[in-house]
Amino acid sequence: MSVETFVPSSSLISMTENAVRYFESRLKDEPGKLIRLSTKQSGCTGYAYVLDSVDAMEDGDEVVDINDNIKVAIASNALELVRNTEIDYVKEGINGVVKFNNPNVVNECGCGESFNVQ
C-alpha cells in the first residue's frame, strides 16, 4: 500500500504586496496573460530564474492563482527548485528588481545570477 501526500499549489510560491503591484502593472495591458516561472542551467552555481509573460501554460505546468489578476504557471522541471519561494519586488536605487526568496537555495554565485539547491 502506498500513501500519497497532497500538497496544494498555493504552497509552491507566494508574492509580496510589492511584487503583486509590480506584476499587476505589467499585465494590465495584457488581459489573459500568465506569468511563467521556469529555470535554466546558468552561471557558476547551477540555475537561473526565468520569468516570461505567456498566453497559456505548457504541458505539465502547475498554475498558482496569486489573486484575480495574477496567475503564475510554474514549469514542471522547476517545481522542486522553487517550492515555497516568495517572489518580491524591491527598489535598489532607481532600479526595480524582482527577488526570489527561495528557502531551497544552498549556494548562490557572488553576482546573484545563479543558485543551487540540494
C-alpha positions in Angstrom: 0.0 0.0 0.0 1.3 3.5 -0.7 0.4 6.8 0.8 0.1 9.9 -1.4 0.6 13.4 0.1 -1.5 16.2 -1.3 0.4 19.5 -1.5 -1.8 22.4 -2.6 -0.4 24.6 -5.4 -0.6 27.6 -3.2 2.4 26.3 -1.2 4.5 26.4 -4.3 5.1 30.1 -4.4 3.9 33.3 -3.0 4.3 37.0 -3.7 4.8 40.1 -1.5 2.4 43.0 -1.9 5.2 44.9 -3.8 5.5 42.0 -6.3 1.7 41.8 -6.7 1.6 45.6 -7.6 4.5 45.2 -9.9 3.1 42.3 -11.9 -0.4 43.8 -11.9 1.0 46.9 -13.6 3.0 44.8 -16.1 -0.1 42.7 -17.0 -2.8 45.4 -17.0 -2.5 45.9 -20.8 -2.2 42.2 -21.5 -5.5 40.6 -20.3 -5.4 36.9 -20.0 -1.6 36.6 -19.9 0.1 34.4 -17.3 3.5 34.9 -15.7 5.5 31.7 -16.4 8.3 30.8 -13.9 10.9 28.4 -15.1 14.6 27.8 -14.5 17.6 27.2 -16.8 21.0 26.0 -16.2 23.2 29.0 -15.9 26.1 30.8 -14.2 28.7 29.3 -11.9 26.4 27.6 -9.4 23.7 25.9 -11.4 20.3 27.5 -12.2 18.8 30.9 -13.0 15.2 32.0 -12.7 13.3 32.8 -15.9 10.1 34.9 -15.9 8.0 35.3 -19.0 4.6 36.7 -19.9 2.8 34.0 -21.8 -0.6 33.4 -23.3 -1.0 29.8 -22.0 0.6 27.3 -19.7 2.7 24.5 -21.1 2.0 20.8 -20.6 3.0 19.8 -17.1 3.0 23.4 -15.7 1.5 23.9 -12.3 -0.7 27.1 -12.0 -0.8 29.2 -8.9 -3.5 31.8 -8.5 -1.9 34.7 -6.7 -5.1 36.8 -7.0 -7.8 37.5 -9.5 -5.3 39.3 -11.8 -2.2 37.2 -11.5 -1.7 33.6 -12.3 1.8 32.0 -12.3 2.5 28.9 -14.3 5.5 27.0 -12.9 7.4 24.8 -15.3 7.3 21.2 -14.3 11.1 20.9 -14.3 11.3 23.9 -11.9 8.7 22.8 -9.3 11.1 21.3 -6.8 13.7 24.1 -7.3 11.2 26.8 -6.5 8.9 25.2 -3.9 8.0 27.6 -1.1 9.7 30.5 -2.9 8.5 34.1 -2.1 8.7 36.5 -5.1 9.4 40.1 -4.1 9.9 43.3 -6.0 12.4 45.8 -4.4 13.8 49.2 -5.4 17.5 49.4 -5.4 18.4 53.0 -6.0 16.5 54.0 -9.2 16.1 50.4 -10.4 13.4 47.9 -9.5 14.4 44.2 -9.2 12.4 41.0 -8.9 13.9 39.0 -6.0 13.4 35.3 -5.2 13.4 34.4 -1.5 13.9 30.7 -2.0 14.4 28.5 1.1 15.8 25.7 -1.0 18.9 27.6 -2.1 22.2 26.3 -0.6 24.6 28.3 -2.7 24.4 31.4 -4.8 27.0 33.0 -7.0 28.5 36.3 -5.9 26.8 38.3 -8.6 23.3 36.9 -7.9 22.9 35.4 -11.4 22.6 31.8 -10.4 21.7 29.4 -7.5 21.9 25.8 -6.5 19.7 23.6 -4.3 20.4 20.3 -2.5 
